[in-house]
């Protein structure tokens, strides 16, 4: 390959690493002021999480402010595959109740083992305007 082509390819790889990493860090930074969901009062939004109920694990919901968003619907959808042990989807539908900011936290654990045994935690920031 020519030196010019190698230089262009290396530049592209470098930019994708820098900016790709920046986007990952920014989305994981809860203090960045960014929101996962921005909705109007009265609008709905859905959070879908993979869940395998055959293992005993399930998602447990916790909201920091129960007045900003309200859980409208909570349902488990069976896996589309017939494979043993396949994961389904836990679907959470929320409604914006009043203007403000809220954080919704999901912890994945077995209820008999308690919250401290969580194997995964997901946090979503919501702005209702």
Phi and psi in degrees as a GROMACS rama.xvg file:
@    title "Ramachandran Plot"
@    xaxis  label "Phi"
@    yaxis  label "Psi"
@TYPE xy
-76.1651  155.508  UNK-2
-61.9849  -33.971  UNK-3
-65.2841  -44.3456  UNK-4
-64.8067  -42.6901  UNK-5
-61.762  -42.6936  UNK-6
-63.3286  -41.9329  UNK-7
-64.0267  -44.8715  UNK-8
-63.3297  -44.0009  UNK-9
-62.6922  -39.5969  UNK-10
-62.8191  -44.1197  UNK-11
-62.7949  -43.2204  UNK-12
-62.7977  -44.3303  UNK-13
-61.4242  -46.3539  UNK-14
-62.4903  -41.7912  UNK-15
-66.2428  -36.5216  UNK-16
-67.1795  -44.075  UNK-17
-66.335  -54.0353  UNK-18
-75.2884  -32.9422  UNK-19
-63.9721  -43.5685  UNK-20
-64.4901  -38.2082  UNK-21
-61.6592  -43.1283  UNK-22
-65.6327  -39.4147  UNK-23
-64.8736  -46.3616  UNK-24
-62.7682  -43.006  UNK-25
-62.5961  -42.7554  UNK-26
-70.7949  -24.706  UNK-27
-88.3472  -12.8214  UNK-28
-84.8133  105.127  UNK-29
-71.0663  -15.1797  UNK-30
-95.535  8.2541  UNK-31
-76.8631  -14.2169  UNK-32
86.8601  -3.42501  UNK-33
-81.0926  154.029  UNK-34
-118.145  147.615  UNK-35
-78.9316  -32.6301  UNK-36
-137.379  132.181  UNK-37
-123.614  116.756  UNK-38
-134.452  159.345  UNK-39
-83.6929  154.684  UNK-40
-55.7248  131.672  UNK-41
93.3615  -15.8209  UNK-42
-79.8589  158.783  UNK-43
-109.41  154.799  UNK-44
-145.479  155.788  UNK-45
-121.283  137.186  UNK-46
-116.899  121.676  UNK-47
-108.872  127.632  UNK-48
-126.988  133.694  UNK-49
-63.7201  137.601  UNK-50
-148.177  136.449  UNK-51
-118.534  94.5247  UNK-52
-69.8087  -17.9299  UNK-53
-69.0654  -17.3609  UNK-54
-88.8531  -10.6018  UNK-55
92.5462  -11.2548  UNK-56
-81.3848  144.182  UNK-57
-150.923  161.77  UNK-58
-85.0237  132.352  UNK-59
-116.14  130.028  UNK-60
-97.5776  141.152  UNK-61
-143.908  128.866  UNK-62
-114.609  138.813  UNK-63
-75.298  -28.4242  UNK-64
-136.057  109.115  UNK-65
-78.0449  -5.13905  UNK-66
-94.4871  -18.8152  UNK-67
-77.9043  -51.1267  UNK-68
-124.214  145.337  UNK-69
-120.072  137.418  UNK-70
-72.361  117.65  UNK-71
-92.085  -41.9958  UNK-72
-150.193  142.855  UNK-73
-138.755  113.087  UNK-74
-145.341  152.273  UNK-75
-105.188  130.394  UNK-76
-106.794  124.921  UNK-77
-58.2504  153.531  UNK-78
-64.2617  147.66  UNK-79
-78.4855  -14.9476  UNK-80
-93.5537  151.419  UNK-81
-91.6502  5.27022  UNK-82
-66.401  140.307  UNK-83
-66.9119  132.1  UNK-84
81.8353  9.13505  UNK-85
-68.8392  145.97  UNK-86
-82.1954  144.979  UNK-87
-103.062  -160.896  UNK-88
-130.246  130.464  UNK-89
-96.4959  121.071  UNK-90
-108.083  122.433  UNK-91
-116.048  122.416  UNK-92
-111.298  127.586  UNK-93
-117.095  157.627  UNK-94
-125.608  137.313  UNK-95
-74.5513  116.219  UNK-96
-91.0729  -41.6025  UNK-97
-151.85  160.752  UNK-98
-64.7304  140.408  UNK-99
149.924  -175.422  UNK-100
-112.759  142.539  UNK-101
-143.713  155.577  UNK-102
-120.885  128.594  UNK-103
-109.788  125.604  UNK-104
-117.45  134.082  UNK-105
-116.596  134.169  UNK-106
-121.188  136.228  UNK-107
-104.416  106.881  UNK-108
-156.195  167.109  UNK-109
-84.3255  128.905  UNK-110
-58.4964  -34.1664  UNK-111
-76.3375  -13.927  UNK-112
-94.9378  -16.7886  UNK-113
87.9263  164.682  UNK-114
-60.6569  -32.8788  UNK-115
-65.7575  -15.5012  UNK-116
-92.9696  12.4507  UNK-117
-52.7043  133.854  UNK-118
-100.694  -11.9707  UNK-119
-155.873  142.919  UNK-120
-132.041  133.029  UNK-121
-126.604  135.208  UNK-122
-125.729  136.059  UNK-123
-128.261  130.683  UNK-124
-98.3977  133.478  UNK-125
-126.541  137.474  UNK-126
-120.044  124.047  UNK-127
-106.951  125.143  UNK-128
